[in-house]
Amino acid sequence: MAEDRGPTPQFKRPAESPPPPDTSSTYRSARHSQALLGGLVALRDSGTLFDVVLVVEGKPIEAHRLLLAASCDYFRGMFAGGLREVKQEEVPIHGVSHSAMCKILNFIYTSELELSLADVQETLAAACQLQIPEVIGFCCDFLLAWVDEENILDVYRLAGLFHLAHLADQLDAYVLGHFPAFCRSPAYRRLPPDKVRSLLGSDRLRVDSEREVLTGVLLYHFPPEVADAGRVPPAVPPDLLDAVRFPLMDLASLRGLRAQLEPGPLRDRVAGALAYHRDEGLQPVRQSAQTELRSRRRCVVGFGGKHSTVLSNHARYLDPRAQEWRRLAASLGPLMSNQGVAVLNNFAFLVGGDNDVRGFHAEARCWSALHVVGGYHQMPSLSLSSAHRVPSPGVSTRERTLEHV
């Protein structure tokens, strides 16, 4: 007879235990890199563990091969790329002065670089050959801090010699920002024609009026007494005149130019600019490179408004650099509020509102009365297509770029 063993006990799974706490942590020392550099400087100063000698202009400089390989691509390729210098105790370095190499090695060990006008050029040359971006950047910053009308051509030469596009761009920015004064310097007339054409055609050119651009063209070809005589010489080469945006000149200047010019391409260009001003209603659809104002800044503009029950006749813009509202330097406009607003091809149109409105001329910095079709409507709707204005009751107000209004 089988033995009665009773009910079979049920297997119970152990309760799931919580995951073990994270048993590892990562720490980072903010002082380790400086402490490491300090230790390397101590090894250098004590002459400990040197394993390579750089021979520069026949003079030996002891160093640590591992540190050199870690510092830049030039030495990394030399000591870690399987070249013969890997096993050489003495390695000649050509094309670099001894003093510049000492400065660069000191930077590698200390992260500090001392520059002066006497040695910045040779240090820059060495940094470009050894491919050390930080030293190149420091040299460029030093040169830009000292650049002026007398040495800018030399710095341009360095930028071209070492293919430093960023340095050349910064030099261009210097010329563009100081153009009215720089174009009267001897250095201006020594710039290559292609460089002058590029500068005159830049949207970053800082001038108060397009007449100064025309003066710059004349100063490149003629002495100041001719350029400032108030007349355009008949023999002006046409190569740089394409950079002058004649439609941006004021009407008085354009009429004066047309009166003194002989029949020819330049006079035709001035006549076209006068036609642009005459057909004001078509200006938004006649935009071209010649009508673009010289600015890359964009900002918010406000016209008129109402405080309590009082209408305003001011126009203000939010200066993106100063981060504050400033009043446009123009004569006071009409009282206006509640206009419909739209922008087409960088023109602002204000239609209707609490009062009849006039048009604001950005180039002339003044307001003028415009014809109102069918009276005015408060708070109208306004629709603009990409190429045409949709006729609607009201008038238009023009605003282009804030550096010129």
C-alpha positions as CSV (number, residue, x, y, z in Angstrom):
1,M,0.0,0.0,0.0
2,A,1.3,3.3,-1.1
3,E,2.3,5.6,1.7
4,D,0.1,8.7,2.0
5,R,2.4,11.7,1.7
6,G,-0.2,14.4,1.9
7,P,-0.6,17.3,-0.5
8,T,2.4,18.3,-2.6
9,P,3.7,21.7,-1.4
10,Q,3.5,24.5,-4.0
11,F,6.8,26.1,-5.2
12,K,7.0,29.7,-4.2
13,R,9.1,32.1,-6.3
14,P,11.3,34.5,-4.2
15,A,10.1,38.0,-4.1
16,E,11.8,40.2,-6.7
17,S,14.5,42.2,-5.0
18,P,15.1,45.9,-5.9
19,P,18.0,46.5,-8.3
20,P,21.3,47.0,-6.5
21,P,22.3,50.6,-6.1
22,D,24.8,52.0,-8.5
23,T,28.2,51.1,-7.1
24,S,30.3,53.3,-9.4
25,S,30.8,57.1,-9.8
26,T,32.8,59.2,-12.1
27,Y,34.7,62.3,-10.8
28,R,36.4,65.0,-12.8
29,S,39.1,67.3,-11.6
30,A,39.0,70.9,-12.8
31,R,42.6,71.4,-11.6
32,H,44.1,68.3,-13.1
33,S,45.0,69.8,-16.5
34,Q,46.8,72.7,-14.9
35,A,48.5,70.5,-12.4
36,L,49.7,68.3,-15.3
37,L,51.0,71.3,-17.1
38,G,52.8,72.4,-14.0
39,G,54.4,69.0,-13.7
40,L,55.6,69.1,-17.3
41,V,57.1,72.5,-16.8
42,A,58.9,71.2,-13.7
43,L,60.3,68.3,-15.8
44,R,61.4,70.8,-18.4
45,D,63.0,73.2,-16.0
46,S,64.9,70.4,-14.3
47,G,65.9,68.7,-17.6
48,T,64.3,65.5,-16.6
49,L,63.2,62.8,-19.0
50,F,64.0,64.7,-22.2
51,D,64.0,62.2,-25.1
52,V,64.3,64.4,-28.2
53,V,66.4,67.4,-29.4
54,L,64.9,69.8,-31.9
55,V,67.6,71.5,-34.0
56,V,66.4,74.9,-35.1
57,E,68.7,77.3,-37.0
58,G,71.5,75.1,-35.8
59,K,70.6,75.5,-32.1
60,P,69.3,72.6,-29.9
61,I,66.1,72.7,-28.0
62,E,65.4,69.7,-25.7
63,A,61.8,68.5,-25.3
64,H,59.6,65.5,-24.5
65,R,58.6,63.5,-27.6
66,L,55.2,62.4,-26.1
67,L,54.1,66.0,-25.3
68,L,55.1,67.2,-28.7
69,A,53.1,64.4,-30.4
70,A,50.1,65.3,-28.3
71,S,50.3,69.0,-29.0
72,C,49.7,69.3,-32.7
73,D,49.3,67.3,-36.0
74,Y,52.7,68.3,-37.2
75,F,54.6,66.6,-34.4
76,R,52.0,63.8,-34.1
77,G,52.7,62.8,-37.7
78,M,56.4,63.1,-37.1
79,F,56.7,61.0,-33.9
80,A,53.6,58.8,-34.2
81,G,53.2,58.3,-37.9
82,G,56.1,55.9,-38.6
83,L,58.5,58.5,-40.0
84,R,62.2,58.2,-39.5
85,E,62.1,60.9,-36.8
86,V,60.6,58.3,-34.5
87,K,64.0,56.9,-33.7
88,Q,66.1,60.0,-34.1
89,E,67.5,61.7,-31.0
90,E,68.0,64.9,-32.9
91,V,65.4,66.2,-35.3
92,P,66.1,69.2,-37.5
93,I,63.2,71.7,-38.0
94,H,63.4,73.8,-41.1
95,G,61.5,77.0,-42.0
96,V,61.1,78.1,-38.4
97,S,63.1,80.7,-36.5
98,H,64.7,79.6,-33.2
99,S,63.0,82.4,-31.3
100,A,59.6,81.5,-32.7
101,M,60.1,77.8,-31.9
102,C,61.0,78.7,-28.3
103,K,57.8,80.7,-28.0
104,I,55.7,77.9,-29.3
105,L,57.3,75.2,-27.1
106,N,56.7,77.5,-24.1
107,F,53.0,77.6,-25.2
108,I,52.9,73.8,-25.5
109,Y,54.2,73.5,-21.9
110,T,52.4,76.4,-20.3
111,S,49.4,77.3,-22.5
112,E,50.7,80.9,-22.4
113,L,52.0,82.9,-25.4
114,E,53.7,86.3,-25.2
115,L,53.6,88.4,-28.4
116,S,55.0,91.7,-29.6
117,L,55.0,93.7,-32.8
118,A,58.6,92.6,-33.3
119,D,57.9,88.8,-33.3
120,V,54.3,88.3,-34.1
121,Q,55.0,87.7,-37.8
122,E,57.6,85.0,-37.3
123,T,55.5,83.4,-34.6
124,L,52.5,83.3,-36.9
125,A,54.6,81.7,-39.7
126,A,55.9,79.0,-37.3
127,A,52.4,78.3,-36.0
128,C,51.0,77.9,-39.5
129,Q,53.8,75.5,-40.4
130,L,53.4,73.5,-37.2
131,Q,49.6,73.5,-37.5
132,I,48.8,74.9,-34.0
133,P,45.3,76.6,-34.3
134,E,45.4,78.2,-30.9
135,V,48.7,80.1,-31.6
136,I,47.4,81.1,-35.0
137,G,44.3,82.6,-33.4
138,F,46.3,84.5,-30.8
139,C,48.6,85.9,-33.5
140,C,45.5,87.0,-35.5
141,D,43.9,88.6,-32.5
142,F,47.1,90.5,-31.7
143,L,47.4,91.8,-35.3
144,L,43.8,92.9,-35.4
145,A,44.3,94.9,-32.2
146,W,47.1,96.9,-33.8
147,V,45.8,97.2,-37.3
148,D,45.6,100.7,-38.8
149,E,45.8,102.5,-42.1
150,E,49.6,102.3,-42.2
151,N,50.0,98.5,-41.6
152,I,46.8,97.0,-42.9
153,L,48.3,96.1,-46.3
154,D,51.0,94.1,-44.6
155,V,48.4,92.3,-42.5
156,Y,46.4,91.6,-45.7
157,R,49.6,90.1,-47.2
158,L,50.1,87.8,-44.2
159,A,46.4,86.7,-44.5
160,G,46.9,85.8,-48.1
161,L,50.3,84.2,-47.6
162,F,49.1,81.8,-44.9
163,H,45.5,81.4,-46.3
164,L,43.9,82.9,-43.2
165,A,40.4,83.6,-44.4
166,H,39.1,84.6,-41.0
167,L,41.9,87.2,-40.7
168,A,41.1,88.6,-44.2
169,D,37.4,88.8,-43.3
170,Q,38.2,90.8,-40.1
171,L,40.4,93.2,-42.1
172,D,37.6,93.7,-44.6
173,A,35.3,94.5,-41.6
174,Y,37.8,97.1,-40.5
175,V,37.8,98.8,-43.9
176,L,34.0,98.6,-44.2
177,G,33.5,100.1,-40.8
178,H,36.0,103.0,-41.4
179,F,35.4,103.5,-45.1
180,P,34.9,107.3,-45.3
181,A,38.2,107.9,-43.6
182,F,40.1,104.9,-45.0
183,C,39.3,105.7,-48.6
184,R,41.3,108.9,-48.2
185,S,44.5,107.1,-47.0
186,P,47.4,106.1,-49.3
187,A,46.7,102.4,-48.4
188,Y,43.3,102.5,-50.1
189,R,44.7,103.3,-53.6
190,R,47.2,100.5,-53.2
191,L,44.5,97.8,-52.7
192,P,44.0,95.5,-55.7
193,P,41.0,96.5,-57.9
194,D,39.2,93.2,-57.2
195,K,39.4,93.9,-53.4
196,V,38.1,97.4,-53.8
197,R,35.2,96.2,-56.0
198,S,34.3,93.6,-53.4
199,L,34.4,96.2,-50.6
200,L,32.3,98.8,-52.5
201,G,29.7,96.1,-53.3
202,S,29.3,94.9,-49.7
203,D,26.1,95.3,-47.8
204,R,28.3,95.9,-44.7
205,L,29.8,99.1,-46.1
206,R,29.2,101.8,-43.4
207,V,28.4,105.1,-45.1
208,D,26.0,107.8,-44.4
209,S,24.9,108.1,-48.0
210,E,25.6,106.4,-51.4
211,R,27.3,109.6,-52.4
212,E,30.2,108.6,-50.2
213,V,30.5,105.4,-52.2
214,L,30.8,107.4,-55.4
215,T,33.4,109.5,-53.7
216,G,35.3,106.3,-52.8
217,V,35.3,105.3,-56.5
218,L,36.7,108.6,-57.5
219,L,39.3,108.6,-54.7
220,Y,40.6,105.2,-55.9
221,H,41.3,106.7,-59.4
222,F,41.9,110.4,-58.7
223,P,43.6,112.6,-56.0
224,P,41.3,114.1,-53.3
225,E,41.3,117.6,-55.0
226,V,39.7,116.0,-58.0
227,A,37.3,113.7,-56.2
228,D,36.1,116.5,-53.9
229,A,35.6,119.0,-56.7
230,G,31.9,118.3,-56.9
231,R,32.1,117.1,-60.5
232,V,32.6,113.6,-61.9
233,P,35.6,113.5,-64.2
234,P,34.7,112.3,-67.7
235,A,37.4,109.6,-67.7
236,V,36.1,107.6,-64.7
237,P,36.8,103.9,-65.4
238,P,33.6,102.0,-65.4
239,D,34.8,98.9,-63.5
240,L,34.0,100.3,-60.0
241,L,30.9,102.3,-60.9
242,D,28.8,99.1,-60.9
243,A,29.2,99.0,-57.1
244,V,27.5,102.4,-56.7
245,R,23.8,102.0,-55.9
246,F,22.6,105.1,-57.6
247,P,18.9,104.6,-56.7
248,L,19.8,105.0,-53.1
249,M,21.1,108.6,-53.7
250,D,18.8,111.5,-52.8
251,L,17.1,113.3,-55.7
252,A,19.2,116.5,-55.4
253,S,22.4,114.5,-55.8
254,L,21.0,112.6,-58.7
255,R,19.8,115.7,-60.5
256,G,23.1,117.4,-60.0
257,L,25.0,114.4,-61.4
258,R,22.8,114.2,-64.5
259,A,23.3,117.9,-65.2
260,Q,27.1,117.6,-65.3
261,L,27.5,114.3,-67.1
262,E,28.0,113.9,-70.8
263,P,25.7,111.4,-72.6
264,G,26.9,107.9,-72.0
265,P,26.4,104.8,-69.8
266,L,26.9,106.6,-66.5
267,R,24.4,109.3,-67.4
268,D,21.9,106.6,-68.4
269,R,22.5,104.9,-65.1
270,V,21.7,108.1,-63.2
271,A,18.6,108.7,-65.3
272,G,17.4,105.2,-64.4
273,A,17.8,106.0,-60.7
274,L,15.8,109.2,-61.2
275,A,13.0,107.1,-62.8
276,Y,13.1,104.8,-59.8
277,H,12.4,107.8,-57.5
278,R,9.8,109.2,-59.8
279,D,7.7,106.0,-60.0
280,E,7.4,105.6,-56.2
281,G,4.4,103.4,-56.4
282,L,6.2,100.8,-58.4
283,Q,9.4,100.7,-56.2
284,P,8.4,97.5,-54.2
285,V,8.3,95.5,-57.5
286,R,11.4,97.1,-59.0
287,Q,13.8,95.8,-56.4
288,S,17.3,94.7,-57.5
289,A,20.8,94.5,-56.2
290,Q,21.1,98.3,-57.0
291,T,18.2,99.1,-54.6
292,E,19.3,97.0,-51.7
293,L,20.3,99.2,-48.7
294,R,23.7,98.5,-47.2
295,S,22.6,96.7,-44.1
296,R,22.2,93.1,-42.9
297,R,20.4,94.1,-39.7
298,R,16.7,93.3,-39.1
299,C,14.6,95.0,-36.5
300,V,11.1,95.7,-35.4
301,V,9.6,99.1,-36.4
302,G,6.6,100.8,-34.9
303,F,4.7,103.7,-36.4
304,G,2.4,106.0,-34.4
305,G,0.1,104.5,-31.8
306,K,-2.2,105.7,-29.1
307,H,-1.5,106.5,-25.4
308,S,-4.7,106.8,-23.5
309,T,-6.7,109.0,-26.0
310,V,-3.7,110.8,-27.6
311,L,-2.5,109.7,-31.0
312,S,1.3,109.6,-31.7
313,N,3.2,110.9,-34.7
314,H,6.5,109.2,-33.9
315,A,8.1,106.2,-35.5
316,R,10.4,104.0,-33.4
317,Y,12.5,100.9,-33.9
318,L,14.0,98.3,-31.6
319,D,17.8,98.6,-31.8
320,P,19.0,94.9,-31.9
321,R,22.4,95.9,-30.5
322,A,21.3,98.2,-27.7
323,Q,18.1,96.2,-27.0
324,E,16.1,99.4,-26.6
325,W,13.5,101.4,-28.5
326,R,14.8,104.5,-30.4
327,R,13.1,107.1,-32.4
328,L,13.8,107.3,-36.1
329,A,15.8,110.3,-37.2
330,A,13.1,111.9,-39.3
331,S,10.7,114.7,-39.3
332,L,7.5,114.1,-37.4
333,G,4.8,112.2,-39.3
334,P,1.0,112.5,-39.1
335,L,-1.0,111.3,-36.1
336,M,-1.7,107.7,-36.7
337,S,-3.1,104.6,-35.0
338,N,-4.9,101.3,-35.8
339,Q,-3.4,101.0,-39.3
340,G,-3.4,97.7,-41.2
341,V,0.3,96.7,-41.7
342,A,2.0,94.5,-44.2
343,V,5.6,94.1,-45.5
344,L,6.4,93.4,-49.2
345,N,10.0,93.3,-50.5
346,N,11.2,95.1,-47.4
347,F,8.7,97.9,-47.7
348,A,6.2,98.5,-44.9
349,F,2.7,99.6,-45.9
350,L,0.3,101.3,-43.4
351,V,-3.3,101.6,-44.5
352,G,-6.2,103.4,-43.0
353,G,-6.4,103.9,-39.2
354,D,-7.6,106.7,-37.0
355,N,-6.4,109.4,-39.3
356,D,-5.4,110.0,-42.9
357,V,-1.8,109.0,-43.3
358,R,1.1,110.2,-45.4
359,G,4.0,108.3,-46.8
360,F,7.4,108.1,-45.1
361,H,10.4,108.4,-47.5
362,A,13.3,106.4,-46.0
363,E,16.0,107.9,-48.1
364,A,14.9,111.5,-47.6
365,R,13.9,111.0,-44.0
366,C,10.7,112.9,-44.3
367,W,6.9,112.5,-44.7
368,S,4.9,113.6,-47.8
369,A,1.2,113.7,-48.5
370,L,-0.1,110.8,-50.6
371,H,-3.5,110.4,-52.3
372,V,-6.1,108.6,-50.3
373,V,-8.5,106.5,-52.3
374,G,-12.1,106.6,-51.1
375,G,-11.3,108.1,-47.6
376,Y,-9.9,106.1,-44.7
377,H,-11.1,103.1,-42.9
378,Q,-10.3,102.2,-39.3
379,M,-8.5,98.9,-38.7
380,P,-8.7,97.7,-42.4
381,S,-7.7,94.4,-43.6
382,L,-4.7,94.3,-46.0
383,S,-3.6,91.7,-48.5
384,L,-0.3,91.7,-50.5
385,S,0.8,89.2,-53.0
386,S,4.4,88.4,-53.8
387,A,4.5,90.8,-56.7
388,H,1.6,93.3,-56.5
389,R,-0.2,95.4,-54.1
390,V,-3.9,94.8,-53.8
391,P,-5.7,98.2,-54.1
392,S,-7.4,99.0,-50.9
393,P,-8.5,102.3,-49.2
394,G,-5.6,104.1,-47.5
395,V,-2.0,105.0,-48.3
396,S,1.4,103.5,-48.1
397,T,4.4,104.2,-45.8
398,R,7.8,103.0,-46.8
399,E,10.5,101.8,-44.4
400,R,13.6,100.0,-45.6
401,T,16.5,99.5,-43.2
402,L,17.2,101.2,-39.9
403,E,20.7,102.2,-40.5
404,H,19.6,104.6,-43.2
405,V,16.4,106.2,-41.7
